[in-house]
Amino acid sequence: MDTFQLTQGWMREQFEKFNHDYFGGGLPEPRLSLSKARTRLGSFSCKRRRRLLRTELYDFTIRLSTYYTQTERDYQNTLLHEMIHFSIAYTRLKDTSSHGVIFRGMMDNLNRKYGWEIRVTGGKLQPREPASRELPAAPHVSQEAMRLMLALVTHDGRHMVTIVNSRYAKDLDRRLRSLSEIKSYGWYHTTNVFFRDFPRVRSLRGRLVSAEKFKELTSEGSLTSLVTLP
């Protein structure tokens, strides 16, 4: 399979073209970024705030993952998938679910009328590099800026984040796997200023955050390991 090197410049060029061709030029340009997510090929997100008597949406973001080996056509289909989500949110349509009647109608129209192969799920894909059981090294940035984030979800619905001293990461990972109250957890490298005043812990302690904040922090971080427990 011919692979393709994804860039933000390509994303911007394709977004402008698809916006013009399929969405009537009605979508504002979102923040376009790359991720190394293993659990999803792409994602769309936005934030909400109250303005007088209505809720305002802002900070629209589309991310595409570079973790898997894909062709340019694959990335185009994924980008269109996220643009459908963007269009539904921006026009304030109420769908029956995340991939409900409205989403599937728009997806089927693009596939049937223009020959795309947009799907609800990504199917089976091949990682660019073999997955390692070891926690990968952080990207090359200053030690002060880069932090190792642990993000976890409990079975009773709590979302927690913390910054871990990397020397103790493997010990904490082994402990996490034995805790029955943990539903899932992930290790991420992050430079988010939200963690500027967090200590680098050696034990299992962290800060409770909302599900929305949790999603934002994990989406912006660089995922290195994701574990789902029974």
BELFENZI-V415015 format. One line per field, one symbol per residue. psi: psi as a letter, one per 20 degrees, with the letter a starting at -180 (. if undefined). A space follows every 10 residues. Layout:
# BELFENZI-V415015
psi = ???
This chain:
# BELFENZI-V415015
psi = pprpoprhgg ggghggghgg hijkjipqpr pprqrkphiq hrqpqrrqqp odjrppqrlp ppqppjhqoq rhgghggggh ghhggggggh jkqorhaglb ggghggghgg gghjjrlprg qiaprpqhqp pqiqpqqqqn rqhhhpqopp pqprhjjqpq qrppohhjgh ghghghiioh ipgqqqpqpq jpihjhjpqo rirnqapprr hghgggghhh rophppppq.
